[in-house]
Amino acid sequence: MRMGLGRVGERAYDYTWSSHHLILDGWSSALLIREVMRRYREIASGAERTKEAGVEREYEEYVRWLRRQDLEQAERYWREELSGVKRRTRLSVERIGEEGKKGAGQQRELYEELSEEETERVKEGAREARVTVNTIVAGAWAVLLARYSQEEEVVYGVTVAGRPAELEGVERMVGLFLNTLAVRTKVEWEKEVGAWLAAQQQQQAEMREYEYSPLMKVQEWSEVGSGEALFDTLLVYENFPVEEAVREEAGGGVRAKGVRISEGTTNYGVTVIVAPGRRMSLRIGYDESRYESEAIDRMIRQLKVVLLELAQSRTSKLREIGVLSEAEKQQVVLRLKSLPHTLDEPIESEAPNDGQVDAERPFVAPRTDVERELAGMWASLLGWKNASIYDNFFESGGNSLLLTQLLLRIKSSFQIDLSLRELFEVPTIIEITELILAKQVEQLEGSQINDLLASLKATSA
């Protein structure tokens, strides 16, 4: 444990305190700070020293409780929970080859923050779904991890408080209770968000019964080979009131401001730290020898997007949860539209389409694969020889029956579900093309998203 005090003004000091998790966890730090501030206030006011009842509980009581736990029962749980997991879940943006071996162990951290309004939306979403904010955070990371790993089932690490509710006075004990365990999550894309989150919370409740399990043993009970990590990403939800303790207990002429908490580095490739409060914060620590800063920067912004979408989309399907902000979607759609879809040159024509023609627009033949495919559907359904990308489906003889057939053909060709309402709003080939591209963007996996955004940046540089 180390402490530092630096004078930064006539009556202002910068105080730094660091400690190792081998000694204290976050909750214990809050207890200790609260006690220090309380005693300072007593000294400053000249009051007689008091002792808060029940604060100094013996850590040894927890050690004795720990020794009484049934590891055989825990082993049965973890073997069943991790059955079939043969390898760790890897992010698709990890460096490969020799480049990834240089500078191993150098950690960097990126930061993103939600506004007060966005934070309240997450809290409100949790209340509506009847789950905790922690459950939505864990769900958001699982969805993003599934996108980036391109796997439906993912495994990641999570920190747990480790304070058993049945141990009297445990909330006042000071010491190390924190534990790290594995979470296995199946991202069921066709399931509604609310139902899926409820199932995740139930899974968390079951795991809490065995949160005393040593991670080394959990690794041993899994089917992942020896020498390989069970997971490579860690999620930390910091639900301990250190900042509140400082502010609440400050007194005797002391005012505390600018309280900042920083976690040390871990041995995992990516560590996600989420801190609640009036403005929820997201931090990602990563090994820069294994991951590009640009890729991790996009990931933390996309985590924010997924978090907000999960909180506001209780009745939506999981597959409808996107990872891109609206600005990024527009960038990628414009980029996709500008790229050639075949080796053919764009085709311009002034041939009539034998259908309803808008005299104010020139005839423009399809230029990309998507436009050509749609034009073929137009021709088949409406009996045309040619179709312009500006032709309106309804003004050219389309009706509700033909529209239903068009929807089925679009789904078959592009694996995209469009609604009748969407086609009513965008009835031309060029507009439907943009809508299809936008839908395809929402379904992109993590590696594809990063490749597209990287190419966009390279082109615009």
C-alpha positions as CSV (number, residue, x, y, z in Angstrom):
1,M,0.0,0.0,0.0
2,R,1.4,3.4,-0.9
3,M,0.3,7.0,-0.3
4,G,1.3,10.3,-1.7
5,L,0.5,13.9,-0.9
6,G,1.4,16.9,-3.1
7,R,0.6,20.5,-2.5
8,V,-1.1,22.1,-5.5
9,G,-2.3,25.4,-3.9
10,E,-2.3,27.4,-0.7
11,R,-4.9,25.2,0.9
12,A,-5.2,22.4,-1.8
13,Y,-3.5,19.1,-1.9
14,D,-3.5,16.2,-4.4
15,Y,-3.7,13.0,-2.5
16,T,-2.8,9.7,-4.2
17,W,-3.5,6.3,-2.6
18,S,-2.7,3.0,-4.3
19,S,-3.1,-0.6,-3.0
20,H,-2.9,-4.1,-4.4
21,H,-6.0,-6.3,-4.7
22,L,-4.1,-8.9,-2.6
23,I,-4.8,-6.6,0.3
24,L,-8.1,-4.8,-0.4
25,D,-10.9,-5.0,-2.9
26,G,-12.9,-2.0,-4.0
27,W,-15.6,-2.3,-1.4
28,S,-13.0,-2.5,1.4
29,S,-11.4,0.6,0.0
30,A,-14.6,2.5,0.4
31,L,-15.0,1.3,4.0
32,L,-11.4,2.3,4.8
33,I,-11.7,5.7,3.3
34,R,-15.0,6.4,5.1
35,E,-13.3,5.4,8.4
36,V,-10.3,7.7,7.8
37,M,-12.5,10.7,6.8
38,R,-14.7,10.1,9.9
39,R,-11.7,10.1,12.2
40,Y,-10.2,13.2,10.7
41,R,-13.4,15.0,11.1
42,E,-13.4,14.1,14.8
43,I,-9.8,15.3,15.3
44,A,-10.5,18.6,13.4
45,S,-13.6,19.3,15.5
46,G,-12.0,18.3,18.8
47,A,-14.6,15.6,19.4
48,E,-13.9,12.6,21.4
49,R,-12.9,9.6,19.4
50,T,-15.7,7.1,18.8
51,K,-15.9,3.7,17.3
52,E,-18.6,2.8,14.8
53,A,-20.3,-0.3,16.0
54,G,-19.6,-3.5,14.0
55,V,-17.1,-1.9,11.6
56,E,-14.0,-3.9,12.5
57,R,-15.2,-7.4,11.7
58,E,-12.5,-10.1,11.5
59,Y,-11.5,-11.1,8.0
60,E,-10.7,-14.5,9.5
61,E,-14.4,-15.2,9.7
62,Y,-14.6,-15.1,6.0
63,V,-11.6,-17.4,5.6
64,R,-13.3,-19.9,7.9
65,W,-16.6,-19.6,5.9
66,L,-14.6,-20.2,2.7
67,R,-13.1,-23.4,4.0
68,R,-16.6,-24.7,4.8
69,Q,-17.8,-24.5,1.2
70,D,-18.4,-27.6,-0.9
71,L,-15.9,-27.7,-3.8
72,E,-17.2,-31.0,-5.1
73,Q,-20.6,-29.4,-5.6
74,A,-18.9,-26.4,-7.3
75,E,-17.0,-28.8,-9.5
76,R,-20.2,-30.4,-10.7
77,Y,-21.7,-27.0,-11.5
78,W,-18.7,-25.7,-13.5
79,R,-18.2,-29.0,-15.4
80,E,-21.8,-28.8,-16.6
81,E,-21.7,-25.0,-17.2
82,L,-18.5,-25.2,-19.3
83,S,-19.2,-28.5,-21.0
84,G,-18.2,-28.4,-24.7
85,V,-16.0,-25.3,-24.4
86,K,-12.8,-26.3,-26.0
87,R,-11.1,-22.9,-26.5
88,R,-11.2,-19.3,-25.5
89,T,-13.3,-16.7,-27.4
90,R,-11.0,-14.6,-29.6
91,L,-11.7,-11.2,-31.0
92,S,-11.4,-10.9,-34.8
93,V,-9.3,-7.7,-34.5
94,E,-6.4,-9.4,-32.7
95,R,-3.0,-9.0,-34.4
96,I,-1.4,-12.1,-35.9
97,G,2.1,-13.1,-36.6
98,E,5.3,-11.6,-35.3
99,E,3.8,-8.1,-34.9
100,G,1.6,-9.3,-32.1
101,K,4.6,-10.5,-30.1
102,K,6.4,-7.1,-29.9
103,G,6.0,-5.1,-26.7
104,A,4.1,-7.7,-24.9
105,G,2.6,-6.6,-21.6
106,Q,2.3,-2.8,-22.5
107,Q,-1.2,-1.8,-21.5
108,R,-3.2,1.2,-22.8
109,E,-6.6,2.4,-21.8
110,L,-9.4,4.2,-23.7
111,Y,-12.4,6.0,-22.2
112,E,-16.0,6.7,-23.2
113,E,-18.8,8.2,-21.1
114,L,-22.5,8.3,-21.3
115,S,-24.4,11.5,-20.7
116,E,-26.7,11.8,-17.7
117,E,-29.7,11.4,-20.1
118,E,-28.2,8.3,-21.7
119,T,-27.3,6.9,-18.2
120,E,-30.9,7.4,-17.1
121,R,-32.1,5.6,-20.3
122,V,-30.1,2.5,-19.3
123,K,-31.5,2.6,-15.8
124,E,-35.0,3.0,-17.1
125,G,-34.5,0.1,-19.5
126,A,-33.3,-2.1,-16.6
127,R,-36.4,-1.2,-14.6
128,E,-38.7,-2.0,-17.6
129,A,-37.0,-5.3,-18.3
130,R,-36.9,-6.1,-14.5
131,V,-33.2,-6.8,-14.5
132,T,-30.2,-5.0,-13.0
133,V,-28.0,-2.5,-14.9
134,N,-25.2,-5.0,-14.4
135,T,-27.2,-7.5,-16.4
136,I,-27.7,-5.1,-19.3
137,V,-23.9,-4.2,-19.2
138,A,-23.0,-7.9,-19.3
139,G,-25.5,-8.5,-22.1
140,A,-24.1,-5.7,-24.2
141,W,-20.5,-7.1,-23.8
142,A,-21.7,-10.6,-24.8
143,V,-23.5,-9.3,-27.9
144,L,-20.4,-7.2,-29.0
145,L,-18.1,-10.2,-28.3
146,A,-20.3,-12.4,-30.4
147,R,-20.2,-9.9,-33.2
148,Y,-16.4,-9.6,-33.0
149,S,-15.6,-13.3,-32.5
150,Q,-18.3,-14.4,-35.1
151,E,-19.4,-17.0,-32.6
152,E,-22.9,-17.5,-31.2
153,E,-21.6,-18.8,-27.9
154,V,-19.0,-16.8,-26.1
155,V,-16.9,-17.1,-22.9
156,Y,-15.5,-14.1,-21.0
157,G,-14.3,-13.4,-17.5
158,V,-16.2,-11.4,-14.9
159,T,-15.3,-10.1,-11.5
160,V,-17.7,-10.9,-8.6
161,A,-17.9,-9.3,-5.2
162,G,-17.4,-12.6,-3.3
163,R,-19.2,-11.4,-0.2
164,P,-21.6,-14.1,0.9
165,A,-25.0,-12.7,2.1
166,E,-25.3,-15.4,4.8
167,L,-22.1,-14.3,6.5
168,E,-23.2,-11.8,9.2
169,G,-21.4,-8.5,9.0
170,V,-19.6,-9.3,5.7
171,E,-20.5,-5.9,4.3
172,R,-18.3,-4.3,7.0
173,M,-15.3,-6.6,6.6
174,V,-12.1,-5.3,5.2
175,G,-9.9,-7.5,3.0
176,L,-9.8,-9.4,-0.3
177,F,-13.2,-10.9,-1.3
178,L,-13.0,-10.2,-5.1
179,N,-13.0,-13.2,-7.4
180,T,-12.8,-13.7,-11.1
181,L,-14.9,-16.3,-12.8
182,A,-15.9,-17.4,-16.3
183,V,-19.3,-16.6,-17.9
184,R,-20.6,-18.6,-20.8
185,T,-23.3,-16.9,-22.8
186,K,-25.3,-18.0,-25.8
187,V,-26.4,-15.0,-27.9
188,E,-29.7,-16.2,-29.3
189,W,-30.3,-13.8,-32.1
190,E,-33.9,-14.7,-32.7
191,K,-34.9,-14.2,-29.0
192,E,-36.5,-11.0,-27.7
193,V,-34.1,-8.8,-25.8
194,G,-36.2,-8.7,-22.6
195,A,-36.6,-12.4,-22.4
196,W,-32.9,-13.0,-23.2
197,L,-31.8,-10.5,-20.5
198,A,-34.0,-12.1,-17.9
199,A,-32.4,-15.5,-18.7
200,Q,-28.9,-13.9,-18.4
201,Q,-29.9,-12.6,-14.9
202,Q,-31.1,-16.0,-13.8
203,Q,-27.8,-17.5,-15.0
204,Q,-25.9,-14.8,-13.0
205,A,-27.9,-15.7,-9.9
206,E,-27.0,-19.4,-10.3
207,M,-23.4,-18.6,-10.7
208,R,-23.4,-16.5,-7.5
209,E,-24.0,-19.6,-5.5
210,Y,-20.5,-20.8,-6.5
211,E,-18.6,-17.5,-6.7
212,Y,-16.3,-18.8,-4.0
213,S,-14.8,-21.2,-6.6
214,P,-11.1,-20.6,-7.3
215,L,-10.5,-19.6,-10.9
216,M,-7.6,-22.0,-11.1
217,K,-10.0,-24.9,-10.3
218,V,-12.6,-23.6,-12.7
219,Q,-10.0,-23.7,-15.5
220,E,-9.0,-27.2,-14.4
221,W,-12.6,-28.4,-14.5
222,S,-13.2,-27.0,-18.0
223,E,-12.3,-28.8,-21.3
224,V,-9.9,-26.1,-22.4
225,G,-6.5,-27.5,-22.8
226,S,-3.8,-27.0,-20.2
227,G,-1.6,-24.0,-20.9
228,E,-4.4,-22.1,-22.7
229,A,-6.5,-19.5,-21.0
230,L,-10.2,-20.1,-20.5
231,F,-11.0,-16.6,-21.6
232,D,-9.1,-13.6,-22.9
233,T,-11.5,-10.7,-22.1
234,L,-12.6,-9.5,-18.7
235,L,-15.6,-7.5,-17.7
236,V,-15.5,-5.5,-14.5
237,Y,-18.6,-3.7,-13.1
238,E,-17.4,-1.4,-10.4
239,N,-20.3,-1.2,-8.0
240,F,-18.5,0.0,-5.0
241,P,-19.0,3.5,-3.5
242,V,-15.5,4.9,-3.1
243,E,-16.3,8.3,-4.6
244,E,-19.5,8.5,-2.5
245,A,-17.6,7.6,0.6
246,V,-15.1,10.4,0.1
247,R,-17.8,13.0,-0.6
248,E,-20.2,11.9,2.2
249,E,-17.6,11.7,4.9
250,A,-15.6,14.8,4.0
251,G,-15.9,17.4,6.8
252,G,-14.0,19.4,9.4
253,G,-13.0,21.9,6.8
254,V,-12.2,19.3,4.1
255,R,-13.8,19.3,0.7
256,A,-13.1,16.5,-1.8
257,K,-13.4,17.0,-5.5
258,G,-12.0,15.4,-8.7
259,V,-12.1,11.9,-7.2
260,R,-10.8,9.5,-9.8
261,I,-10.4,5.7,-9.6
262,S,-8.0,3.8,-11.8
263,E,-7.7,0.0,-11.9
264,G,-4.3,-1.6,-12.4
265,T,-3.5,-3.6,-15.5
266,T,-4.5,-7.2,-15.9
267,N,-3.0,-10.2,-17.8
268,Y,-6.0,-10.3,-20.1
269,G,-5.9,-9.1,-23.7
270,V,-8.9,-6.8,-23.2
271,T,-10.4,-5.6,-19.9
272,V,-13.7,-3.7,-19.9
273,I,-14.4,-1.6,-16.8
274,V,-17.9,-0.1,-16.4
275,A,-18.6,2.3,-13.5
276,P,-22.1,3.4,-12.7
277,G,-23.0,6.9,-11.4
278,R,-24.8,9.9,-12.7
279,R,-22.7,9.5,-15.9
280,M,-21.9,5.9,-16.6
281,S,-18.3,5.5,-17.7
282,L,-16.8,2.8,-20.0
283,R,-13.0,2.0,-20.0
284,I,-11.2,-0.5,-22.0
285,G,-7.7,-1.5,-21.1
286,Y,-5.8,-3.6,-23.7
287,D,-2.5,-5.0,-24.7
288,E,-1.2,-2.7,-27.4
289,S,1.1,-5.4,-28.7
290,R,-2.0,-7.5,-29.6
291,Y,-4.6,-5.0,-30.6
292,E,-4.6,-1.8,-32.7
293,S,-5.7,1.3,-30.8
294,E,-8.0,2.3,-33.6
295,A,-9.8,-1.1,-33.5
296,I,-10.3,-0.9,-29.7
297,D,-11.4,2.8,-30.0
298,R,-14.2,1.7,-32.3
299,M,-15.0,-1.2,-30.0
300,I,-15.6,1.0,-27.0
301,R,-17.8,3.4,-29.0
302,Q,-19.8,0.4,-30.3
303,L,-20.2,-1.0,-26.8
304,K,-21.9,2.2,-25.9
305,V,-24.3,1.9,-28.9
306,V,-25.1,-1.7,-28.0
307,L,-25.7,-0.8,-24.3
308,L,-28.2,1.9,-25.2
309,E,-29.9,-0.2,-27.8
310,L,-30.4,-3.2,-25.4
311,A,-31.8,-0.8,-22.8
312,Q,-34.3,0.6,-25.2
313,S,-35.3,-2.5,-27.3
314,R,-36.9,-4.9,-24.9
315,T,-39.3,-6.3,-27.5
316,S,-36.8,-6.4,-30.4
317,K,-35.0,-9.4,-31.6
318,L,-31.3,-9.7,-30.6
319,R,-30.3,-9.7,-34.2
320,E,-31.8,-6.3,-34.6
321,I,-29.4,-4.8,-32.1
322,G,-26.8,-2.9,-34.2
323,V,-23.3,-1.9,-33.2
324,L,-22.8,1.2,-35.3
325,S,-23.8,4.7,-34.4
326,E,-26.1,6.5,-36.9
327,A,-23.1,8.5,-38.2
328,E,-21.0,5.3,-38.8
329,K,-24.0,3.6,-40.5
330,Q,-24.3,6.5,-43.0
331,Q,-20.5,6.4,-43.6
332,V,-20.5,2.7,-44.3
333,V,-23.6,2.8,-46.5
334,L,-22.1,5.6,-48.6
335,R,-18.9,3.7,-48.8
336,L,-20.6,0.5,-49.9
337,K,-22.6,2.5,-52.5
338,S,-19.4,3.9,-54.0
339,L,-17.6,0.6,-54.3
340,P,-17.9,-1.4,-57.5
341,H,-19.9,-4.6,-56.9
342,T,-18.6,-6.4,-60.0
343,L,-15.9,-5.9,-62.5
344,D,-18.4,-4.4,-65.0
345,E,-18.4,-0.7,-65.6
346,P,-21.6,1.2,-64.6
347,I,-24.2,1.1,-67.4
348,E,-26.0,4.2,-68.5
349,S,-28.9,3.8,-71.0
350,E,-31.8,5.8,-72.4
351,A,-33.8,2.7,-73.4
352,P,-37.5,2.9,-72.5
353,N,-38.7,0.5,-69.8
354,D,-42.2,0.0,-71.3
355,G,-43.7,1.0,-67.9
356,Q,-44.6,4.2,-66.2
357,V,-41.8,6.7,-66.9
358,D,-41.1,9.9,-64.9
359,A,-40.5,12.4,-67.6
360,E,-38.5,14.7,-65.3
361,R,-35.8,12.0,-64.6
362,P,-33.5,10.5,-67.3
363,F,-33.5,6.7,-67.6
364,V,-30.6,5.3,-65.6
365,A,-30.0,1.6,-65.8
366,P,-28.9,-0.4,-62.8
367,R,-25.2,0.1,-62.0
368,T,-24.4,-2.4,-59.2
369,D,-25.3,-6.0,-58.4
370,V,-28.0,-5.0,-55.9
371,E,-29.6,-2.6,-58.4
372,R,-29.5,-5.2,-61.2
373,E,-31.0,-7.9,-59.0
374,L,-33.9,-5.5,-58.0
375,A,-34.4,-4.5,-61.6
376,G,-34.7,-8.1,-62.6
377,M,-37.5,-8.5,-60.0
378,W,-39.2,-5.4,-61.4
379,A,-39.1,-6.7,-64.9
380,S,-40.4,-10.1,-63.8
381,L,-43.3,-8.8,-61.7
382,L,-44.3,-5.8,-63.9
383,G,-43.6,-7.4,-67.3
384,W,-40.9,-4.9,-68.3
385,K,-37.9,-5.2,-70.5
386,N,-35.8,-2.7,-68.7
387,A,-36.1,-0.8,-65.4
388,S,-34.6,2.6,-64.3
389,I,-33.3,2.9,-60.8
390,Y,-35.6,5.9,-60.3
391,D,-38.8,4.0,-61.3
392,N,-41.6,4.0,-58.6
393,F,-43.0,0.5,-58.0
394,F,-46.5,1.7,-57.4
395,E,-46.7,4.4,-60.1
396,S,-45.5,1.7,-62.5
397,G,-48.4,-0.7,-61.9
398,G,-47.3,-2.4,-58.7
399,N,-50.0,-3.4,-56.2
400,S,-50.2,-5.0,-52.7
401,L,-50.1,-8.5,-54.1
402,L,-47.1,-7.8,-56.2
403,L,-45.5,-6.0,-53.3
404,T,-45.8,-9.1,-51.1
405,Q,-44.1,-11.1,-53.8
406,L,-41.3,-8.5,-54.1
407,L,-40.7,-8.8,-50.3
408,L,-40.4,-12.5,-50.5
409,R,-37.9,-12.3,-53.4
410,I,-35.8,-9.7,-51.6
411,K,-35.6,-11.9,-48.6
412,S,-34.6,-14.9,-50.7
413,S,-31.9,-13.0,-52.6
414,F,-30.4,-10.8,-49.9
415,Q,-31.4,-12.6,-46.6
416,I,-33.0,-9.3,-45.5
417,D,-36.4,-8.8,-43.9
418,L,-38.2,-5.7,-45.1
419,S,-41.7,-4.6,-44.1
420,L,-44.6,-3.5,-46.3
421,R,-44.4,-0.1,-44.6
422,E,-40.7,0.3,-45.4
423,L,-41.3,-0.4,-49.1
424,F,-44.2,2.0,-49.2
425,E,-41.8,4.7,-47.9
426,V,-39.0,3.9,-50.4
427,P,-40.6,2.5,-53.6
428,T,-37.8,3.1,-56.1
429,I,-34.9,0.8,-56.9
430,I,-32.2,3.3,-55.8
431,E,-34.0,3.8,-52.5
432,I,-34.6,0.1,-51.8
433,T,-30.9,-0.5,-52.6
434,E,-29.8,1.9,-49.9
435,L,-32.3,0.4,-47.5
436,I,-30.9,-3.1,-48.2
437,L,-27.3,-1.9,-47.7
438,A,-28.3,-0.3,-44.4
439,K,-29.8,-3.6,-43.2
440,Q,-26.7,-5.5,-44.3
441,V,-24.5,-3.0,-42.4
442,E,-26.5,-3.8,-39.2
443,Q,-25.8,-7.5,-39.6
444,L,-22.0,-7.1,-40.2
445,E,-19.7,-8.9,-37.9
446,G,-17.0,-7.1,-36.0
447,S,-14.1,-7.8,-38.4
448,Q,-16.2,-6.8,-41.4
449,I,-17.2,-3.5,-39.7
450,N,-13.6,-2.6,-38.9
451,D,-12.4,-3.5,-42.4
452,L,-15.0,-1.3,-43.9
453,L,-14.4,1.6,-41.6
454,A,-10.6,1.3,-42.1
455,S,-11.1,1.3,-45.9
456,L,-13.3,4.4,-45.6
457,K,-10.7,6.2,-43.6
458,A,-7.9,5.2,-46.0
459,T,-10.0,6.4,-49.0
460,S,-10.9,9.8,-47.4
461,A,-7.3,10.5,-46.1
